[in-house]
Amino acid sequence: MSKSLAAMQQEVDAYIAQFKSGYFSPLAQMARLTEEMGELAREVNHHYGEKAKKPTEAAKTVAEELGDVLVVTMIMANSLDIDLTAVFDQNMQKFNTRDANRFERVDEVKKEESM
């Protein structure tokens, strides 16, 4: 089942609404996001880097840690009244204009190969 980003933000908001504490402060959320990013970095290092996981460490996946980063990002966005769909659209517009010619395109490579 596919969900829109807006629907996911609403689901996160409903989850947070059930607790008296509500949303934490932006600084506390930034600390939590940083913590989750560290856990993601650790998993990437274990799966793709040189650092092997200790036998006593819990099995986690990069996908699981990315999911944590996504949810915490939504929590922070909700608390700051940020529509992530609108932000996504703005960022893609920026990337499509600013970086339009930054990287070699697949169609250019195929054109060169056929010559």
Backbone torsions as a table, in degrees:
resi	resn	phi	psi	omega
1	MET	NA	127.0	-179.5
2	SER	-94.2	136.6	178.0
3	LYS	-120.1	146.9	174.4
4	SER	-76.7	160.6	177.2
5	LEU	-61.7	-39.3	177.8
6	ALA	-61.5	-42.3	178.7
7	ALA	-64.1	-39.1	178.3
8	MET	-65.8	-41.1	177.3
9	GLN	-62.6	-38.3	178.2
10	GLN	-66.2	-39.4	178.5
11	GLU	-64.3	-41.8	177.5
12	VAL	-63.7	-41.4	179.7
13	ASP	-63.0	-41.9	178.0
14	ALA	-63.9	-37.8	177.6
15	TYR	-62.8	-48.9	-178.4
16	ILE	-65.6	-35.6	-176.6
17	ALA	-61.7	-20.2	-178.3
18	GLN	-79.6	-6.4	-178.1
19	PHE	-109.8	138.5	179.8
20	LYS	-58.9	-36.5	-176.7
21	SER	-68.2	-24.8	-179.2
22	GLY	60.9	-147.5	-179.5
23	TYR	-77.4	141.3	174.4
24	PHE	-75.9	170.2	178.7
25	SER	-66.0	156.4	178.0
26	PRO	-55.3	-38.2	-179.8
27	LEU	-66.3	-42.6	177.6
28	ALA	-64.0	-38.2	178.8
29	GLN	-68.3	-36.9	177.5
30	MET	-64.1	-39.8	176.6
31	ALA	-62.4	-41.6	179.9
32	ARG	-66.7	-41.0	177.8
33	LEU	-63.2	-41.0	177.8
34	THR	-62.3	-41.6	177.1
35	GLU	-60.6	-45.7	180.0
36	GLU	-65.3	-37.9	177.1
37	MET	-63.3	-37.9	176.6
38	GLY	-63.5	-41.4	177.8
39	GLU	-65.5	-38.2	176.1
40	LEU	-63.6	-45.5	179.5
41	ALA	-59.8	-39.9	179.5
42	ARG	-63.1	-43.7	179.0
43	GLU	-66.2	-41.6	177.5
44	VAL	-60.6	-42.3	179.2
45	ASN	-63.2	-40.2	179.2
46	HIS	-67.6	-39.9	-175.3
47	HIS	-83.8	-34.2	-173.4
48	TYR	-121.1	-7.3	-177.2
49	GLY	-105.6	-165.5	-176.1
50	GLU	-90.4	-14.3	-174.8
51	LYS	-85.8	110.6	179.0
52	ALA	-75.7	149.7	178.2
53	LYS	-74.9	142.9	176.2
54	LYS	-70.7	147.1	179.9
55	PRO	-60.1	-23.6	-177.8
56	THR	-86.7	-8.0	-177.7
57	GLU	-80.7	142.0	179.5
58	ALA	-65.6	144.6	177.4
59	ALA	-76.2	121.1	175.2
60	LYS	-133.7	165.7	-179.5
61	THR	-121.7	159.9	175.1
62	VAL	-59.6	-42.0	179.7
63	ALA	-59.7	-43.6	179.2
64	GLU	-60.4	-44.2	-178.9
65	GLU	-70.8	-36.6	174.5
66	LEU	-62.5	-38.2	176.9
67	GLY	-61.3	-41.4	177.5
68	ASP	-62.3	-43.3	178.4
69	VAL	-61.4	-42.1	-179.8
70	LEU	-61.7	-47.7	-177.8
71	VAL	-65.5	-44.3	179.8
72	VAL	-64.9	-35.8	175.4
73	THR	-62.5	-42.1	178.4
74	MET	-65.2	-40.1	177.7
75	ILE	-59.7	-46.7	-179.3
76	MET	-64.6	-43.5	178.9
77	ALA	-61.0	-45.7	179.3
78	ASN	-59.1	-44.9	-176.6
79	SER	-66.2	-24.5	179.3
80	LEU	-100.6	8.5	179.6
81	ASP	56.8	47.3	179.5
82	ILE	-107.4	124.9	176.6
83	ASP	-84.6	106.1	-176.6
84	LEU	-65.6	-26.9	176.2
85	THR	-65.2	-45.3	178.1
86	ALA	-64.0	-41.6	178.9
87	VAL	-64.0	-41.5	177.6
88	PHE	-59.4	-48.5	-180.0
89	ASP	-59.9	-42.4	178.3
90	GLN	-63.0	-42.8	-179.2
91	ASN	-68.2	-39.8	178.2
92	MET	-65.2	-38.0	175.7
93	GLN	-60.6	-44.0	179.0
94	LYS	-61.4	-48.3	-179.1
95	PHE	-63.0	-41.7	-178.2
96	ASN	-68.5	-23.6	177.0
97	THR	-95.7	-52.6	-176.8
98	ARG	-64.0	-41.0	-174.5
99	ASP	-105.6	19.1	-176.0
100	ALA	-55.9	-36.2	-178.1
101	ASN	-119.7	19.3	-175.7
102	ARG	-75.0	-37.6	-175.0
103	PHE	-118.3	152.7	177.2
104	GLU	-67.1	131.9	-177.3
105	ARG	-88.1	150.7	179.1
106	VAL	-59.2	-43.3	-178.8
107	ASP	-64.1	-30.1	176.5
108	GLU	-69.1	-39.7	179.4
109	VAL	-64.7	-43.9	179.9
110	LYS	-64.1	-37.7	179.6
111	LYS	-65.2	-41.1	179.5
112	GLU	-68.1	-36.9	-179.4
113	GLU	-67.8	-30.6	-177.3
114	SER	-82.1	-10.6	-179.9
115	MET	-81.8	NA	NA
